[in-house]
Amino acid sequence: MNLDKIQINYILGLGRSGTTLLLRELGKSKEVISNPESLFILDFLYVNDPIKKMKSGEITFFIDQIFSLKAGRFVSLDLWRIDKEKLLKSIQALPLVTFLDLIKLVNLHSEFGQKVLEVSFILDKNPPYTLHFEQLKKLDENSKFIGIYRSYLDNIISRNKYKLDAFNHPYFHALMWCQYNDALLSYRKHDPNKIHLIQYENLVENPDFHLIKARAFLGISSELREENVSTLNGLLENLKSDLEKEQFLEMHGKVFKSIDTSAVGNKTIPFSSHQINAIHAICSKTSAKLGYEPINFSTPSYFVLFQIKWFQLLLFFTESKHKFYYYSSHRTRKWMKLIVKPWSVFT
């Protein structure tokens, strides 16, 4: 197979905004591999030159590292059921191996990848990619991106329920929502030919229209595979315990059903009135830029404003730590874990 003819496209957006739904729907195209989430690309994104020939030792380290990477729930490469022996043979058969080649080969040798007979595209989805758009572009100049965003209150309620952020507080969730969606808006402004944005509420209201537009933007075929052949079905089957399956279905169970609008704006709000007001204050500007209707709110008290500033500072340090981590070599990261982890007790 000619790896140069396979294009990697990405789905961006804050978690609980519909990224998994998009992966499922766009991944139905016959020529697309759409494996479950994994952070292995991000683990090497700033470390490896995408087009430089890799030495045998670097390849061995890459393989060992990605199979030992444990980054959270449902993102382990173990769930891809990769035929490691075939993968190594495919790597050895290449006269020259680059980081980009390795990314493609790992996707091709997953259990799901082996079922796609004529691969033209790899569709990769992971919410943290949203903050690494510029670096992901450097991997492959042909890559394109689909960004999805969701109304802030629905997103924040969901993120709070599943404790998805470093600090499980509505103000921190609100600031994360702004950070990610401001980033999407910035990318579209400066690079409109690379990224196409979809509003979650519009997608569930008229899925056929928006999926056709997304496929056309990415250049992928509208010819779909059988409904029951899905990377998410495969992921669910590969989970080891009933508890893991139960947790996965609680978080992502709706993507196995027909798209509907029943949950849009109909969630029980677990926050106090002053917290809701503060969320409106934090998110209103970004929300308006995204095309949502403005909501009236009053200026938060000085105490609440102080809390918001405190969470802004925490978000800055959290994201700075992540950036420094991914920019560092894997050797440096080991020292970071030893030094930084004991201090996490104070946050």
VENTA-V681795 format. One record per residue. RES is the residue in three letters. OMEGA is omega in degrees with one decimal (999 if undefined). Layout:
res->RES omega->OMEGA
res->RES omega->OMEGA
This chain:
res->MET omega->178.1
res->ASN omega->-177.0
res->LEU omega->-178.1
res->ASP omega->-178.1
res->LYS omega->179.5
res->ILE omega->-177.5
res->GLN omega->177.0
res->ILE omega->174.4
res->ASN omega->-172.9
res->TYR omega->170.1
res->ILE omega->-179.1
res->LEU omega->176.3
res->GLY omega->178.5
res->LEU omega->178.0
res->GLY omega->-176.2
res->ARG omega->176.7
res->SER omega->-179.1
res->GLY omega->-178.7
res->THR omega->179.6
res->THR omega->176.7
res->LEU omega->178.2
res->LEU omega->178.6
res->LEU omega->-180.0
res->ARG omega->-173.3
res->GLU omega->-179.8
res->LEU omega->179.1
res->GLY omega->178.3
res->LYS omega->179.3
res->SER omega->-173.6
res->LYS omega->-174.4
res->GLU omega->-172.8
res->VAL omega->165.7
res->ILE omega->179.4
res->SER omega->-179.2
res->ASN omega->176.0
res->PRO omega->-178.2
res->GLU omega->169.5
res->SER omega->-179.8
res->LEU omega->-172.6
res->PHE omega->176.8
res->ILE omega->-179.4
res->LEU omega->-179.9
res->ASP omega->-178.4
res->PHE omega->-168.8
res->LEU omega->-177.4
res->TYR omega->-176.2
res->VAL omega->-174.1
res->ASN omega->169.6
res->ASP omega->-173.6
res->PRO omega->-175.7
res->ILE omega->-179.6
res->LYS omega->177.5
res->LYS omega->-178.8
res->MET omega->176.7
res->LYS omega->-177.0
res->SER omega->178.7
res->GLY omega->178.5
res->GLU omega->178.4
res->ILE omega->179.2
res->THR omega->178.9
res->PHE omega->179.2
res->PHE omega->-178.4
res->ILE omega->-179.6
res->ASP omega->-176.3
res->GLN omega->-174.3
res->ILE omega->179.9
res->PHE omega->176.7
res->SER omega->-175.7
res->LEU omega->177.1
res->LYS omega->-170.9
res->ALA omega->-179.8
res->GLY omega->-177.5
res->ARG omega->170.0
res->PHE omega->-180.0
res->VAL omega->179.0
res->SER omega->176.9
res->LEU omega->175.5
res->ASP omega->-177.1
res->LEU omega->178.1
res->TRP omega->-178.2
res->ARG omega->-177.9
res->ILE omega->173.1
res->ASP omega->-173.0
res->LYS omega->-179.1
res->GLU omega->178.0
res->LYS omega->178.4
res->LEU omega->-179.3
res->LEU omega->177.9
res->LYS omega->179.0
res->SER omega->177.9
res->ILE omega->-179.1
res->GLN omega->-177.9
res->ALA omega->-179.1
res->LEU omega->178.4
res->PRO omega->-179.7
res->LEU omega->-176.9
res->VAL omega->176.7
res->THR omega->176.6
res->PHE omega->179.4
res->LEU omega->176.4
res->ASP omega->-178.4
res->LEU omega->178.2
res->ILE omega->-178.4
res->LYS omega->-178.4
res->LEU omega->177.7
res->VAL omega->178.4
res->ASN omega->-178.4
res->LEU omega->-174.9
res->HIS omega->172.1
res->SER omega->179.0
res->GLU omega->179.7
res->PHE omega->-179.8
res->GLY omega->179.5
res->GLN omega->-178.9
res->LYS omega->-179.6
res->VAL omega->-170.2
res->LEU omega->-178.6
res->GLU omega->-174.6
res->VAL omega->172.9
res->SER omega->-175.5
res->PHE omega->167.1
res->ILE omega->178.5
res->LEU omega->-174.5
res->ASP omega->-177.5
res->LYS omega->170.3
res->ASN omega->-177.0
res->PRO omega->179.7
res->PRO omega->177.3
res->TYR omega->-174.9
res->THR omega->-178.0
res->LEU omega->-178.1
res->HIS omega->-177.3
res->PHE omega->-175.5
res->GLU omega->-179.3
res->GLN omega->177.7
res->LEU omega->177.4
res->LYS omega->-177.2
res->LYS omega->179.5
res->LEU omega->-177.2
res->ASP omega->-176.2
res->GLU omega->179.5
res->ASN omega->-177.3
res->SER omega->173.7
res->LYS omega->-170.7
res->PHE omega->170.1
res->ILE omega->176.8
res->GLY omega->178.5
res->ILE omega->-179.9
res->TYR omega->-174.9
res->ARG omega->179.9
res->SER omega->-167.1
res->TYR omega->-175.4
res->LEU omega->176.9
res->ASP omega->-178.5
res->ASN omega->-177.1
res->ILE omega->177.5
res->ILE omega->-178.5
res->SER omega->-179.8
res->ARG omega->177.6
res->ASN omega->-179.0
res->LYS omega->-175.4
res->TYR omega->175.5
res->LYS omega->-171.4
res->LEU omega->-177.9
res->ASP omega->-177.9
res->ALA omega->179.2
res->PHE omega->-175.0
res->ASN omega->-179.7
res->HIS omega->-175.9
res->PRO omega->-179.3
res->TYR omega->177.7
res->PHE omega->177.1
res->HIS omega->-179.1
res->ALA omega->179.1
res->LEU omega->174.8
res->MET omega->178.9
res->TRP omega->179.0
res->CYS omega->-177.4
res->GLN omega->-176.6
res->TYR omega->-175.8
res->ASN omega->170.4
res->ASP omega->177.5
res->ALA omega->178.3
res->LEU omega->179.3
res->LEU omega->179.0
res->SER omega->179.9
res->TYR omega->-179.1
res->ARG omega->179.8
res->LYS omega->-173.8
res->HIS omega->-177.0
res->ASP omega->-173.0
res->PRO omega->179.5
res->ASN omega->-177.6
res->LYS omega->-172.5
res->ILE omega->177.4
res->HIS omega->-176.8
res->LEU omega->178.6
res->ILE omega->173.2
res->GLN omega->-176.6
res->TYR omega->-178.0
res->GLU omega->176.8
res->ASN omega->-179.3
res->LEU omega->-177.9
res->VAL omega->177.8
res->GLU omega->-177.8
res->ASN omega->-172.4
res->PRO omega->-177.0
res->ASP omega->-178.7
res->PHE omega->-174.6
res->HIS omega->177.2
res->LEU omega->175.6
res->ILE omega->178.2
res->LYS omega->-179.0
res->ALA omega->178.8
res->ARG omega->179.4
res->ALA omega->179.8
res->PHE omega->-179.1
res->LEU omega->-178.5
res->GLY omega->-178.8
res->ILE omega->-175.1
res->SER omega->173.6
res->SER omega->177.2
res->GLU omega->-170.6
res->LEU omega->174.0
res->ARG omega->179.9
res->GLU omega->-175.7
res->GLU omega->-173.5
res->ASN omega->177.6
res->VAL omega->-174.2
res->SER omega->177.2
res->THR omega->-179.5
res->LEU omega->173.4
res->ASN omega->177.9
res->GLY omega->178.3
res->LEU omega->-179.7
res->LEU omega->179.6
res->GLU omega->-175.7
res->ASN omega->176.7
res->LEU omega->-168.3
res->LYS omega->-172.3
res->SER omega->176.7
res->ASP omega->179.5
res->LEU omega->177.9
res->GLU omega->178.8
res->LYS omega->178.9
res->GLU omega->179.2
res->GLN omega->179.5
res->PHE omega->-179.6
res->LEU omega->176.9
res->GLU omega->-178.1
res->MET omega->-169.5
res->HIS omega->-174.5
res->GLY omega->-176.8
res->LYS omega->-178.6
res->VAL omega->176.9
res->PHE omega->-178.6
res->LYS omega->176.4
res->SER omega->179.0
res->ILE omega->175.2
res->ASP omega->-174.8
res->THR omega->-170.9
res->SER omega->-175.2
res->ALA omega->-175.9
res->VAL omega->177.0
res->GLY omega->-175.7
res->ASN omega->-177.9
res->LYS omega->173.7
res->THR omega->-175.6
res->ILE omega->-175.1
res->PRO omega->-174.6
res->PHE omega->177.3
res->SER omega->-178.0
res->SER omega->-179.8
res->HIS omega->174.9
res->GLN omega->177.8
res->ILE omega->177.9
res->ASN omega->179.4
res->ALA omega->177.3
res->ILE omega->176.8
res->HIS omega->-179.2
res->ALA omega->-178.9
res->ILE omega->-167.2
res->CYS omega->-168.8
res->SER omega->-176.7
res->LYS omega->179.5
res->THR omega->179.5
res->SER omega->179.1
res->ALA omega->178.4
res->LYS omega->-179.7
res->LEU omega->176.0
res->GLY omega->178.2
res->TYR omega->178.4
res->GLU omega->179.1
res->PRO omega->178.6
res->ILE omega->-179.3
res->ASN omega->176.9
res->PHE omega->177.8
res->SER omega->178.9
res->THR omega->-179.5
res->PRO omega->177.7
res->SER omega->179.4
res->TYR omega->179.4
res->PHE omega->179.1
res->VAL omega->177.4
res->LEU omega->176.6
res->PHE omega->177.7
res->GLN omega->-179.6
res->ILE omega->178.6
res->LYS omega->179.6
res->TRP omega->179.2
res->PHE omega->172.8
res->GLN omega->178.5
res->LEU omega->177.9
res->LEU omega->178.9
res->LEU omega->179.0
res->PHE omega->-178.3
res->PHE omega->179.2
res->THR omega->-178.7
res->GLU omega->177.0
res->SER omega->177.9
res->LYS omega->179.2
res->HIS omega->-179.7
res->LYS omega->-179.9
res->PHE omega->179.4
res->TYR omega->-175.9
res->TYR omega->176.3
res->TYR omega->-175.5
res->SER omega->174.3
res->SER omega->179.7
res->HIS omega->177.2
res->ARG omega->178.5
res->THR omega->-178.3
res->ARG omega->178.3
res->LYS omega->177.6
res->TRP omega->178.6
res->MET omega->-179.4
res->LYS omega->179.8
res->LEU omega->-174.6
res->ILE omega->-172.2
res->VAL omega->-173.3
res->LYS omega->179.9
res->PRO omega->-178.1
res->TRP omega->-178.4
res->SER omega->178.6
res->VAL omega->-177.2
res->PHE omega->178.5
res->THR omega->999
